[in-house]
Amino acid sequence: MRFLLPFLFFVVCAPVVAQYQFNGQVSEQFKNKTVHLSLVENYRKNSRVYLDQIFQSVVADSLGHFSFEGDNIPDSNRIYRIHVDACEHKEKKQHHFFGYCPQIESVLFIAQNRDTISLPAGINEQVFCTIVSTNPASDALLQLDGFKEELVVALLEEPTEVAKDLTLRKWLKRFQEGLQASNEPLAELYGYDFLSNRKNETYPYYLDNLKESSFYEELGYRLERKYPNAPFTKQYNKELNADTYLVQAETPATANFPWKYLLSTVLTLSIILIGFLWLKKRKQSFSQNPSEILSPQEQKVLSAILEGKSNKEIGSDLFISLSTVKSHINSVYKKLGMSSRDEILANYKGKT
């Protein structure tokens, strides 16, 4: 009896203590190998494995299954990596020099302390290609990686430098729209790391874009609101300030003076006029019946939003991809003159 009571206590209390659970499967070559879980706080260190990021390790069983669980990670979203490699024991330090390992499987995802995440093996033992999670943001980084791969393929198909330049500029705009549609500043930060990396072909386009786009400044605000004390928020603000200073320093003095003083009055009046016209158009949008301005598919998406369904649920109900769902939602926002789900719910809940 004295042995039974501690056992029962463990069985009852273990599920309460173990708040997160990340499980999955590795391919044949990594069965019975050590699988590692890392916390990636520095977004500039997400492109490869860093041994100092690892905080938990388990051994995959003979079928390749593994599982991590505990309650020792932050309660808010963070970026994590699960990886397994063939660099073990004496060879590990040698093969991990500059993060290199000849055989490795790795995946980045977003999670927090109460998430349950599964990484099932796909067809032909393809691993870390699908993320099933209780957290809707978990697979955002996987989707962005697919977006980056699309860019690489598109650039390889372009015959001239001019064509590549046009493709990159068009892709940059779409990429930013995809980042904002994720509704997760960590995913936007992951995309920012790719765009602003000096080693990437996107870097000069990022600097040009920094002169005219408000995306980067707004990302700083979103990070401050959701992750005010996180180290990556402070890191981002410092880097953005440095890049902004660099861009301003390269701008001719005539571009800053005296034009900003001469045009300030005109700009102020323009903003007032635009605001007035926007409010007028917004009121007109509110007075219109959504069925008159939305397509049949957009009306279905609007109804799903009003029912409180997530993007994944909408995609499943309508048999369309997540990217198509986001495109429809952006179109609904634009046609209704709104910018968020909360705004739609406030103006159309119970009226359609």
DRENMAR-23432 format. One record per residue (C-alpha): residue number from 1; residue in three letters; y, z negated, x negated. Coordinates in pm, 1 decimal, always signed. Layout:
N
(r NUM, ALA, (Y, Z, X)),
...
***
This chain:
352
(r 1, MET, (+0.0, +0.0, +0.0)),
(r 2, ARG, (+241.4, -84.9, -283.8)),
(r 3, PHE, (+192.9, +268.6, -422.8)),
(r 4, LEU, (+223.5, +430.3, -79.8)),
(r 5, LEU, (+571.0, +294.3, -2.9)),
(r 6, PRO, (+745.2, +444.6, -311.6)),
(r 7, PHE, (+571.5, +775.4, -238.4)),
(r 8, LEU, (+693.0, +778.1, +122.7)),
(r 9, PHE, (+1043.6, +686.2, +6.4)),
(r 10, PHE, (+1043.1, +982.6, -233.6)),
(r 11, VAL, (+916.3, +1225.4, +33.0)),
(r 12, VAL, (+1179.3, +1112.6, +285.0)),
(r 13, CYS, (+1473.6, +1093.0, +46.7)),
(r 14, ALA, (+1407.8, +1392.4, -178.0)),
(r 15, PRO, (+1536.9, +1652.6, +70.6)),
(r 16, VAL, (+1855.7, +1447.6, +113.7)),
(r 17, VAL, (+1922.7, +1426.1, -261.1)),
(r 18, ALA, (+1834.7, +1787.7, -340.6)),
(r 19, GLN, (+2123.5, +1966.2, -173.9)),
(r 20, TYR, (+2107.6, +2312.3, -328.9)),
(r 21, GLN, (+1802.7, +2530.2, -379.3)),
(r 22, PHE, (+1796.4, +2859.6, -568.0)),
(r 23, ASN, (+1459.6, +3031.8, -581.8)),
(r 24, GLY, (+1327.2, +3375.2, -666.8)),
(r 25, GLN, (+1075.9, +3582.1, -855.2)),
(r 26, VAL, (+1072.5, +3750.1, -1196.3)),
(r 27, SER, (+879.1, +4059.3, -1301.4)),
(r 28, GLU, (+534.4, +4068.4, -1461.0)),
(r 29, GLN, (+653.7, +4042.6, -1822.1)),
(r 30, PHE, (+842.8, +3719.3, -1753.8)),
(r 31, LYS, (+571.3, +3526.9, -1568.9)),
(r 32, ASN, (+522.5, +3181.8, -1726.0)),
(r 33, LYS, (+856.2, +3225.6, -1906.4)),
(r 34, THR, (+1155.3, +2990.3, -1891.9)),
(r 35, VAL, (+1421.1, +3076.2, -1632.2)),
(r 36, HIS, (+1774.5, +2944.4, -1691.7)),
(r 37, LEU, (+2057.9, +2850.7, -1454.3)),
(r 38, SER, (+2415.6, +2867.9, -1590.2)),
(r 39, LEU, (+2758.9, +2773.0, -1459.5)),
(r 40, VAL, (+3022.0, +3034.7, -1551.6)),
(r 41, GLU, (+3359.9, +2858.4, -1538.4)),
(r 42, ASN, (+3530.0, +3098.9, -1781.8)),
(r 43, TYR, (+3545.4, +3439.7, -1610.0)),
(r 44, ARG, (+3591.5, +3605.0, -1949.5)),
(r 45, LYS, (+3238.0, +3493.5, -2035.7)),
(r 46, ASN, (+3047.3, +3656.1, -1749.3)),
(r 47, SER, (+2938.0, +3981.1, -1914.4)),
(r 48, ARG, (+2649.3, +3830.2, -2111.8)),
(r 49, VAL, (+2445.2, +3513.3, -2157.5)),
(r 50, TYR, (+2611.8, +3218.8, -2330.2)),
(r 51, LEU, (+2372.9, +2940.8, -2423.2)),
(r 52, ASP, (+2640.4, +2671.8, -2375.5)),
(r 53, GLN, (+2666.9, +2763.0, -2004.6)),
(r 54, ILE, (+2303.7, +2672.0, -1927.5)),
(r 55, PHE, (+2259.4, +2340.5, -1746.9)),
(r 56, GLN, (+1911.4, +2368.2, -1593.7)),
(r 57, SER, (+1586.7, +2544.6, -1689.1)),
(r 58, VAL, (+1246.4, +2583.1, -1522.5)),
(r 59, VAL, (+928.3, +2774.5, -1599.0)),
(r 60, ALA, (+822.2, +3057.5, -1369.4)),
(r 61, ASP, (+465.9, +3019.1, -1243.9)),
(r 62, SER, (+179.9, +3263.9, -1292.3)),
(r 63, LEU, (+307.3, +3471.0, -997.3)),
(r 64, GLY, (+662.2, +3479.4, -1131.9)),
(r 65, HIS, (+810.4, +3236.7, -878.0)),
(r 66, PHE, (+1073.4, +2982.0, -980.7)),
(r 67, SER, (+1302.0, +2732.5, -805.3)),
(r 68, PHE, (+1609.9, +2527.7, -897.8)),
(r 69, GLU, (+1727.8, +2235.6, -687.0)),
(r 70, GLY, (+1956.5, +1935.5, -715.3)),
(r 71, ASP, (+2297.8, +1799.8, -620.9)),
(r 72, ASN, (+2478.2, +1822.4, -954.2)),
(r 73, ILE, (+2695.9, +2131.0, -899.4)),
(r 74, PRO, (+3048.1, +2152.3, -746.0)),
(r 75, ASP, (+3091.1, +2130.2, -368.9)),
(r 76, SER, (+3315.8, +2438.3, -370.5)),
(r 77, ASN, (+3219.5, +2791.9, -471.3)),
(r 78, ARG, (+3157.8, +2874.2, -835.9)),
(r 79, ILE, (+3001.7, +3164.6, -1026.9)),
(r 80, TYR, (+2644.4, +3107.7, -1148.4)),
(r 81, ARG, (+2397.1, +3307.8, -1352.8)),
(r 82, ILE, (+2018.8, +3302.7, -1340.1)),
(r 83, HIS, (+1849.1, +3475.3, -1630.2)),
(r 84, VAL, (+1514.3, +3499.2, -1804.5)),
(r 85, ASP, (+1447.7, +3661.0, -2140.7)),
(r 86, ALA, (+1175.5, +3714.1, -2397.2)),
(r 87, CYS, (+1374.4, +3543.8, -2673.4)),
(r 88, GLU, (+1200.3, +3212.3, -2709.9)),
(r 89, HIS, (+1170.2, +2940.5, -2974.9)),
(r 90, LYS, (+1252.8, +3053.4, -3330.7)),
(r 91, GLU, (+1362.4, +3400.0, -3223.2)),
(r 92, LYS, (+1614.7, +3276.5, -2964.6)),
(r 93, LYS, (+1902.1, +3208.3, -3204.8)),
(r 94, GLN, (+1843.9, +3535.6, -3385.3)),
(r 95, HIS, (+1819.7, +3754.0, -3075.1)),
(r 96, HIS, (+2103.1, +3577.8, -2892.5)),
(r 97, PHE, (+2349.5, +3654.4, -3170.9)),
(r 98, PHE, (+2655.9, +3787.2, -2981.0)),
(r 99, GLY, (+2449.9, +3752.5, -2664.1)),
(r 100, TYR, (+2197.5, +4017.6, -2759.8)),
(r 101, CYS, (+1839.2, +3998.2, -2641.0)),
(r 102, PRO, (+1608.0, +4302.6, -2629.5)),
(r 103, GLN, (+1444.7, +4198.9, -2301.2)),
(r 104, ILE, (+1639.8, +4016.6, -2034.0)),
(r 105, GLU, (+1678.1, +3996.7, -1655.4)),
(r 106, SER, (+1997.1, +3842.8, -1521.0)),
(r 107, VAL, (+2203.7, +3807.9, -1201.6)),
(r 108, LEU, (+2546.2, +3659.9, -1121.8)),
(r 109, PHE, (+2617.5, +3507.6, -780.7)),
(r 110, ILE, (+2857.5, +3275.1, -600.0)),
(r 111, ALA, (+2731.2, +2942.5, -465.4)),
(r 112, GLN, (+2813.8, +2579.8, -393.7)),
(r 113, ASN, (+2625.7, +2251.7, -370.9)),
(r 114, ARG, (+2471.2, +2294.5, -25.5)),
(r 115, ASP, (+2354.3, +2655.2, -53.6)),
(r 116, THR, (+2002.5, +2788.1, -21.7)),
(r 117, ILE, (+1962.6, +3116.1, -208.2)),
(r 118, SER, (+1661.7, +3342.9, -249.4)),
(r 119, LEU, (+1621.6, +3626.6, -500.6)),
(r 120, PRO, (+1312.2, +3812.0, -377.5)),
(r 121, ALA, (+1141.7, +4085.3, -577.8)),
(r 122, GLY, (+1183.0, +4432.4, -433.7)),
(r 123, ILE, (+980.9, +4752.3, -449.4)),
(r 124, ASN, (+812.7, +4819.0, -786.0)),
(r 125, GLU, (+891.0, +4459.2, -889.4)),
(r 126, GLN, (+1264.1, +4522.4, -903.2)),
(r 127, VAL, (+1417.0, +4176.5, -941.7)),
(r 128, PHE, (+1764.0, +4027.7, -898.7)),
(r 129, CYS, (+1872.1, +4324.9, -685.4)),
(r 130, THR, (+1885.5, +4140.2, -352.1)),
(r 131, ILE, (+2044.0, +3805.5, -265.8)),
(r 132, VAL, (+1957.7, +3622.2, +55.6)),
(r 133, SER, (+2190.4, +3325.6, +97.8)),
(r 134, THR, (+2342.5, +3077.1, +338.9)),
(r 135, ASN, (+2672.9, +3153.3, +162.1)),
(r 136, PRO, (+2831.4, +3485.0, +275.5)),
(r 137, ALA, (+3006.7, +3523.0, -61.2)),
(r 138, SER, (+2691.2, +3497.1, -272.8)),
(r 139, ASP, (+2624.9, +3870.0, -305.8)),
(r 140, ALA, (+2990.5, +3974.5, -354.0)),
(r 141, LEU, (+2950.9, +4013.5, -731.1)),
(r 142, LEU, (+2636.9, +4224.1, -684.6)),
(r 143, GLN, (+2832.7, +4456.5, -455.7)),
(r 144, LEU, (+3116.6, +4482.6, -708.0)),
(r 145, ASP, (+2868.9, +4573.6, -982.0)),
(r 146, GLY, (+2752.0, +4859.5, -761.3)),
(r 147, PHE, (+3113.7, +4967.0, -720.4)),
(r 148, LYS, (+3160.9, +4970.0, -1098.3)),
(r 149, GLU, (+2847.6, +5179.3, -1140.0)),
(r 150, GLU, (+2992.0, +5431.9, -893.9)),
(r 151, LEU, (+3296.4, +5465.8, -1119.7)),
(r 152, VAL, (+3083.6, +5531.3, -1427.4)),
(r 153, VAL, (+2886.7, +5802.8, -1246.0)),
(r 154, ALA, (+3206.2, +5959.9, -1109.6)),
(r 155, LEU, (+3370.7, +5970.6, -1453.6)),
(r 156, LEU, (+3064.8, +6128.9, -1612.8)),
(r 157, GLU, (+3082.5, +6410.0, -1358.6)),
(r 158, GLU, (+3449.2, +6490.6, -1426.4)),
(r 159, PRO, (+3493.7, +6788.5, -1665.8)),
(r 160, THR, (+3845.4, +6714.3, -1798.6)),
(r 161, GLU, (+4063.0, +6417.4, -1896.8)),
(r 162, VAL, (+4309.2, +6500.7, -1618.1)),
(r 163, ALA, (+4028.8, +6486.5, -1360.7)),
(r 164, LYS, (+3909.6, +6154.2, -1504.5)),
(r 165, ASP, (+4263.6, +6016.5, -1485.2)),
(r 166, LEU, (+4294.3, +6109.7, -1117.2)),
(r 167, THR, (+3949.3, +5965.3, -1040.5)),
(r 168, LEU, (+4031.7, +5636.3, -1212.8)),
(r 169, ARG, (+4361.2, +5593.3, -1027.4)),
(r 170, LYS, (+4199.1, +5664.6, -691.3)),
(r 171, TRP, (+3906.8, +5434.9, -772.0)),
(r 172, LEU, (+4142.3, +5152.5, -878.5)),
(r 173, LYS, (+4305.5, +5148.0, -534.6)),
(r 174, ARG, (+3969.8, +5143.9, -355.8)),
(r 175, PHE, (+3840.7, +4874.2, -589.9)),
(r 176, GLN, (+4137.1, +4647.5, -511.2)),
(r 177, GLU, (+4082.7, +4700.8, -139.8)),
(r 178, GLY, (+3717.2, +4604.5, -183.9)),
(r 179, LEU, (+3815.1, +4290.8, -375.2)),
(r 180, GLN, (+4055.8, +4178.5, -102.9)),
(r 181, ALA, (+3800.1, +4252.7, +167.7)),
(r 182, SER, (+3558.2, +4007.6, +2.8)),
(r 183, ASN, (+3779.4, +3717.1, +119.6)),
(r 184, GLU, (+3673.7, +3523.2, -190.0)),
(r 185, PRO, (+3918.9, +3470.7, -480.8)),
(r 186, LEU, (+3627.2, +3423.0, -722.1)),
(r 187, ALA, (+3506.0, +3775.9, -647.8)),
(r 188, GLU, (+3860.9, +3905.3, -697.5)),
(r 189, LEU, (+3874.2, +3716.3, -1028.2)),
(r 190, TYR, (+3548.6, +3882.5, -1133.6)),
(r 191, GLY, (+3703.2, +4221.3, -1055.8)),
(r 192, TYR, (+4024.0, +4128.1, -1238.5)),
(r 193, ASP, (+3821.2, +4049.1, -1550.6)),
(r 194, PHE, (+3677.6, +4400.6, -1542.8)),
(r 195, LEU, (+4011.3, +4574.4, -1479.2)),
(r 196, SER, (+4210.5, +4380.1, -1739.2)),
(r 197, ASN, (+3948.5, +4381.5, -2014.9)),
(r 198, ARG, (+4109.8, +4545.4, -2319.9)),
(r 199, LYS, (+3776.8, +4704.8, -2411.2)),
(r 200, ASN, (+3750.9, +4893.6, -2082.2)),
(r 201, GLU, (+3902.9, +5230.8, -1995.3)),
(r 202, THR, (+4064.5, +5058.9, -1697.3)),
(r 203, TYR, (+4301.9, +4848.4, -1912.8)),
(r 204, PRO, (+4597.5, +5093.3, -1939.8)),
(r 205, TYR, (+4569.2, +5164.5, -1566.2)),
(r 206, TYR, (+4572.4, +4790.5, -1500.3)),
(r 207, LEU, (+4898.0, +4752.6, -1697.7)),
(r 208, ASP, (+5057.2, +5039.7, -1505.2)),
(r 209, ASN, (+4934.8, +4894.3, -1178.5)),
(r 210, LEU, (+5074.2, +4553.2, -1271.4)),
(r 211, LYS, (+5427.1, +4700.1, -1258.3)),
(r 212, GLU, (+5404.5, +4802.8, -895.3)),
(r 213, SER, (+5120.2, +4614.4, -724.6)),
(r 214, SER, (+5151.3, +4269.0, -568.2)),
(r 215, PHE, (+4772.5, +4225.5, -573.7)),
(r 216, TYR, (+4766.7, +4018.7, -893.5)),
(r 217, GLU, (+5047.0, +3783.3, -793.5)),
(r 218, GLU, (+4889.0, +3730.1, -452.2)),
(r 219, LEU, (+4553.1, +3656.5, -616.9)),
(r 220, GLY, (+4724.7, +3377.5, -809.7)),
(r 221, TYR, (+4844.4, +3228.6, -479.5)),
(r 222, ARG, (+4495.6, +3251.8, -328.8)),
(r 223, LEU, (+4342.2, +3079.7, -631.5)),
(r 224, GLU, (+4602.8, +2802.7, -616.0)),
(r 225, ARG, (+4526.9, +2741.7, -247.5)),
(r 226, LYS, (+4147.3, +2740.9, -272.6)),
(r 227, TYR, (+4086.3, +2620.8, -630.2)),
(r 228, PRO, (+4407.6, +2436.9, -731.1)),
(r 229, ASN, (+4258.8, +2226.5, -1010.9)),
(r 230, ALA, (+3992.5, +2464.5, -1141.8)),
(r 231, PRO, (+4017.6, +2568.0, -1509.0)),
(r 232, PHE, (+3982.7, +2936.2, -1421.4)),
(r 233, THR, (+4292.4, +2916.8, -1196.3)),
(r 234, LYS, (+4503.6, +2787.1, -1484.0)),
(r 235, GLN, (+4346.4, +3044.1, -1715.7)),
(r 236, TYR, (+4430.3, +3327.1, -1475.7)),
(r 237, ASN, (+4794.5, +3221.0, -1434.8)),
(r 238, LYS, (+4843.4, +3202.0, -1811.4)),
(r 239, GLU, (+4689.2, +3544.3, -1867.8)),
(r 240, LEU, (+4883.2, +3705.3, -1583.3)),
(r 241, ASN, (+5211.4, +3560.7, -1711.7)),
(r 242, ALA, (+5134.9, +3696.3, -2058.9)),
(r 243, ASP, (+5049.4, +4044.3, -1927.4)),
(r 244, THR, (+5356.7, +4048.5, -1701.9)),
(r 245, TYR, (+5577.2, +3958.0, -1997.8)),
(r 246, LEU, (+5411.3, +4233.2, -2201.1)),
(r 247, VAL, (+5478.0, +4493.3, -1931.3)),
(r 248, GLN, (+5838.6, +4381.6, -1888.6)),
(r 249, ALA, (+5897.2, +4388.5, -2263.9)),
(r 250, GLU, (+5783.3, +4750.9, -2278.5)),
(r 251, THR, (+6009.8, +4850.8, -1987.3)),
(r 252, PRO, (+6342.0, +5011.1, -2100.3)),
(r 253, ALA, (+6646.6, +4791.2, -2050.6)),
(r 254, THR, (+6805.3, +5053.9, -1823.3)),
(r 255, ALA, (+6518.1, +5003.6, -1581.8)),
(r 256, ASN, (+6619.6, +4639.0, -1532.8)),
(r 257, PHE, (+6995.1, +4656.4, -1565.9)),
(r 258, PRO, (+7217.8, +4739.4, -1389.0)),
(r 259, TRP, (+6991.4, +4889.6, -1122.1)),
(r 260, LYS, (+6858.6, +4561.8, -986.2)),
(r 261, TYR, (+7213.3, +4441.2, -918.2)),
(r 262, LEU, (+7338.3, +4769.1, -777.7)),
(r 263, LEU, (+7044.4, +4803.7, -541.5)),
(r 264, SER, (+6997.6, +4440.6, -440.2)),
(r 265, THR, (+7218.3, +4469.7, -130.6)),
(r 266, VAL, (+7052.0, +4792.3, -19.5)),
(r 267, LEU, (+6708.6, +4639.5, -76.7)),
(r 268, THR, (+6794.8, +4331.1, +126.9)),
(r 269, LEU, (+6919.5, +4540.5, +417.3)),
(r 270, SER, (+6611.2, +4761.0, +394.7)),
(r 271, ILE, (+6382.0, +4460.2, +411.0)),
(r 272, ILE, (+6565.2, +4331.0, +718.0)),
(r 273, LEU, (+6540.5, +4670.4, +885.6)),
(r 274, ILE, (+6173.0, +4710.8, +797.9)),
(r 275, GLY, (+6103.3, +4362.2, +927.6)),
(r 276, PHE, (+6278.1, +4440.3, +1254.0)),
(r 277, LEU, (+6085.8, +4766.1, +1298.8)),
(r 278, TRP, (+5759.5, +4594.5, +1204.0)),
(r 279, LEU, (+5813.8, +4320.4, +1462.0)),
(r 280, LYS, (+5898.9, +4579.8, +1722.3)),
(r 281, LYS, (+5585.2, +4780.1, +1645.2)),
(r 282, ARG, (+5381.0, +4459.2, +1639.2)),
(r 283, LYS, (+5498.8, +4366.3, +1987.5)),
(r 284, GLN, (+5409.6, +4713.6, +2107.7)),
(r 285, SER, (+5060.4, +4675.5, +1956.9)),
(r 286, PHE, (+5009.1, +4344.6, +2136.7)),
(r 287, SER, (+5104.0, +4503.6, +2469.3)),
(r 288, GLN, (+4853.0, +4786.8, +2429.2)),
(r 289, ASN, (+4497.0, +4765.6, +2548.3)),
(r 290, PRO, (+4262.3, +4782.7, +2245.2)),
(r 291, SER, (+4047.1, +5036.2, +2431.7)),
(r 292, GLU, (+4342.3, +5275.8, +2425.8)),
(r 293, ILE, (+4393.6, +5273.7, +2048.5)),
(r 294, LEU, (+4051.2, +5186.4, +1903.0)),
(r 295, SER, (+3750.0, +5414.0, +1868.7)),
(r 296, PRO, (+3427.3, +5311.3, +2051.9)),
(r 297, GLN, (+3276.6, +5180.2, +1726.3)),
(r 298, GLU, (+3594.8, +4986.7, +1642.7)),
(r 299, GLN, (+3590.2, +4833.1, +1992.1)),
(r 300, LYS, (+3235.2, +4709.2, +1925.9)),
(r 301, VAL, (+3351.2, +4559.1, +1594.3)),
(r 302, LEU, (+3647.2, +4391.9, +1769.3)),
(r 303, SER, (+3413.9, +4242.4, +2032.4)),
(r 304, ALA, (+3187.1, +4110.1, +1756.1)),
(r 305, ILE, (+3485.5, +3950.0, +1578.9)),
(r 306, LEU, (+3590.8, +3781.6, +1902.7)),
(r 307, GLU, (+3235.0, +3647.8, +1935.4)),
(r 308, GLY, (+3275.4, +3486.9, +1592.3)),
(r 309, LYS, (+3016.7, +3703.4, +1415.6)),
(r 310, SER, (+3016.6, +3749.5, +1037.4)),
(r 311, ASN, (+3031.3, +4087.5, +860.9)),
(r 312, LYS, (+2657.2, +4075.1, +796.7)),
(r 313, GLU, (+2582.5, +3999.2, +1162.2)),
(r 314, ILE, (+2808.2, +4284.7, +1274.9)),
(r 315, GLY, (+2636.1, +4523.9, +1034.0)),
(r 316, SER, (+2293.5, +4414.5, +1159.7)),
(r 317, ASP, (+2391.8, +4449.2, +1526.8)),
(r 318, LEU, (+2546.7, +4794.1, +1482.7)),
(r 319, PHE, (+2296.6, +4917.2, +1219.4)),
(r 320, ILE, (+2570.3, +4995.9, +965.9)),
(r 321, SER, (+2630.5, +4890.4, +604.3)),
(r 322, LEU, (+2859.9, +4606.1, +495.0)),
(r 323, SER, (+3105.1, +4851.0, +341.1)),
(r 324, THR, (+3123.7, +5043.2, +671.8)),
(r 325, VAL, (+3179.0, +4715.4, +860.0)),
(r 326, LYS, (+3468.4, +4628.5, +626.9)),
(r 327, SER, (+3619.0, +4975.6, +671.4)),
(r 328, HIS, (+3606.3, +4938.8, +1052.1)),
(r 329, ILE, (+3760.4, +4589.9, +1032.0)),
(r 330, ASN, (+4045.7, +4714.3, +811.6)),
(r 331, SER, (+4105.2, +4998.9, +1059.3)),
(r 332, VAL, (+4111.0, +4749.9, +1349.7)),
(r 333, TYR, (+4362.5, +4533.7, +1159.0)),
(r 334, LYS, (+4583.9, +4834.8, +1095.6)),
(r 335, LYS, (+4576.1, +4972.2, +1450.9)),
(r 336, LEU, (+4635.0, +4631.5, +1610.3)),
(r 337, GLY, (+4906.7, +4541.7, +1359.2)),
(r 338, MET, (+4719.1, +4234.2, +1238.2)),
(r 339, SER, (+4602.5, +4102.3, +904.8)),
(r 340, SER, (+4324.8, +3849.0, +969.6)),
(r 341, ARG, (+4045.8, +3741.6, +1203.4)),
(r 342, ASP, (+4242.6, +3432.2, +1303.0)),
(r 343, GLU, (+4530.0, +3650.6, +1420.2)),
(r 344, ILE, (+4295.9, +3868.3, +1627.6)),
(r 345, LEU, (+4134.6, +3561.8, +1785.5)),
(r 346, ALA, (+4476.0, +3412.7, +1865.1)),
(r 347, ASN, (+4596.4, +3726.9, +2041.2)),
(r 348, TYR, (+4282.9, +3875.6, +2202.0)),
(r 349, LYS, (+4036.8, +3590.4, +2257.2)),
(r 350, GLY, (+3954.4, +3585.9, +2625.4)),
(r 351, LYS, (+4174.2, +3889.6, +2698.8)),
(r 352, THR, (+3929.6, +4175.8, +2631.4)),
***
